[in-house]
Amino acid sequence: MRPLAGPRPRVVRATLDGLVPYEPGKPVETVQRELGLDHVVKLASNEGPFGPFPEALEAIERVLAESNRYPDGGCYRLREELAGRHGVEFGEVIVAAGADAVIGYACQATLDPGDEIVTPWPSFPSYVLDPLKAGAVTARVPLREGRVDVDALLEAVTVRTKLAFLPTVNNPTGTMTPRAELHRFLDALPEHVLTVVDEAYLQYVDDPDFPDAISEAAGQGRRVLVLRTFSKIYGLAGLRVGYGVGPAEVIAAMRKVQRAFDVTTPAQEAALASLDGELELARRRAVNREAMTALEAVLRGYGFDPIAPAVGNFLYVDVGEDADTLNDNLLRRGVIVRPMGSFGAPTALRITAGTPEEIAFLAEQLAAVFSNA
Ligand SMILES: Cc1ncc(COP(=O)(O)O)c(C=O)c1O
C-alpha cells in the first residue's frame, strides 16, 4: 500500500492525551550521581527500612539458578496457600506483580469507556491512572481533614459507577478508614458497584478499630476486591508481588486480562516463605511506630503540622506554596522525600519513616535548610 498524502492519521489513543505517567520517587544512585553526593537517604516511596525475611532470602537464592525456566503462570502454590490461610476459595484469589498490577487488572476487567469510578483524592495515583487508561470517567472526592469521606464517596456514585476505591490507610495522608465506616459504606453502596478495598499497609496498624476486609467483607460474600502486598512490611517491593481477594467472577475476568508470566519465581517463592513471619511482623510494626513518633517530633520541631494520627509508615505534611523549594533543598542535601503534585496536592510532601539514622539525617538537613533560609 502506498503511503497516504497529507498528515498521518494518529495511532495513539486520544484517551491518553491528558494522562501523565506515574512519577516514581528518584532512586538513590541517580540522586548521588546527578548531585555528586556521598550520602543519600530515600524517604520517598513508603518502602520501609526492612529487608526481606531471612526465609525469603533463602528461598530467592534457592530458585535463582532456575531462572532459565518460566515461572508458574498461575502462581498455583501461592494462591492455594493464601486461599487456605484466608478461608476463601482458590478461585477468589489473584496473585500479580504488586497490588498495583491487581488494580490495573481490575480496571481492565471491569471498565468500558464512559464507565465511572469514585475515589478519594488525594490518594494513590493508580486509582485514577488505570481507569483513565481504560477511558473511564474518574470522580475524585476530596478528603475531609485528610481522611477518606465515605459519605461524600457514596454521594458521587451514579448508575455508571463500576468501581469505588476505598483505602483503609490512605496514601498519601496516612489516615485510617475505621471498620464502622467501611461497613457503613458497603451497606449503603448500590449492588452494581465493586469496592476495591486497598489494605497495602494493614500489617503496620494495631488499632482495634482497623478492619480486616478479607475476613469481614470478602469472606462474607460482599462485593469487594481486597488488595494486599508483600512490598511494604515484608520488604519485597523490588520483587513485585501482591494479591487480591474478591468474587470468583471478578477474579476469573481479571485472570483473562492478566499477563501470562507476570510474577517471577523468586517473587512467588519469597512471598510463600514470608507467610509465617508473625513475630517478625510484630517487631517491625513496633519499630515503625517508634520511627513514626520520632519523625513526627522532628517535623513538629520545625513548625510543621503533619496530618495525625497517621497509622502507616509515612507522614503527610502540607508545607504551603514552597513545597517544591523545600523538596529541592532537601534533595540537594541528600534527602529524597516525595512531592505530592502527582497525588493532587502540590503544596504537600510525603515522608516515609526510615531508620533512626535516616530520621536523624533528615533532622540535620532540615536544620541546615532553615539556618540558611
Ligand atoms: C495504597 C497503596 N496501594 C497499592 C500500592 C502498590 O503496592 P505494590 O508495590 O504491591 O504494587 C501502594 C504502594 O505504594 C500503596 O501505597
Ligand as a Chemical Component Dictionary entry (heavy atoms), coordinates in Angstrom:
data_LIG
# 
_chem_comp.id                   LIG 
_chem_comp.type                 NON-POLYMER 
_chem_comp.pdbx_formal_charge   0 
_chem_comp.three_letter_code    LIG 
# 
loop_
_chem_comp_atom.comp_id 
_chem_comp_atom.atom_id 
_chem_comp_atom.alt_atom_id 
_chem_comp_atom.type_symbol 
_chem_comp_atom.charge 
_chem_comp_atom.model_Cartn_x 
_chem_comp_atom.model_Cartn_y 
_chem_comp_atom.model_Cartn_z 
_chem_comp_atom.pdbx_ordinal 
LIG C1 C1 C 0 -2.234 2.441  48.908 1  
LIG C2 C2 C 0 -1.320 1.665  48.041 2  
LIG N1 N1 N 0 -1.836 0.683  47.290 3  
LIG C3 C3 C 0 -1.054 -0.067 46.488 4  
LIG C4 C4 C 0 0.298  0.166  46.408 5  
LIG C5 C5 C 0 1.086  -0.653 45.434 6  
LIG O1 O1 O 0 1.833  -1.613 46.049 7  
LIG P1 P1 P 0 2.639  -2.691 45.222 8  
LIG O2 O2 O 0 4.078  -2.413 45.467 9  
LIG O3 O3 O 0 2.188  -4.001 45.780 10 
LIG O4 O4 O 0 2.280  -2.554 43.784 11 
LIG C6 C6 C 0 0.882  1.168  47.166 12 
LIG C7 C7 C 0 2.323  1.443  47.058 13 
LIG O5 O5 O 0 2.841  2.450  47.423 14 
LIG C8 C8 C 0 0.043  1.936  48.004 15 
LIG O6 O6 O 0 0.524  2.942  48.738 16 
# 
loop_
_chem_comp_bond.comp_id 
_chem_comp_bond.atom_id_1 
_chem_comp_bond.atom_id_2 
_chem_comp_bond.value_order 
_chem_comp_bond.pdbx_ordinal 
LIG C1 C2 SING 1  
LIG C2 N1 SING 2  
LIG C2 C8 DOUB 3  
LIG N1 C3 DOUB 4  
LIG C3 C4 SING 5  
LIG C4 C5 SING 6  
LIG C4 C6 DOUB 7  
LIG C5 O1 SING 8  
LIG O1 P1 SING 9  
LIG P1 O2 DOUB 10 
LIG P1 O3 SING 11 
LIG P1 O4 SING 12 
LIG C6 C7 SING 13 
LIG C6 C8 SING 14 
LIG C7 O5 DOUB 15 
LIG C8 O6 SING 16 
# 
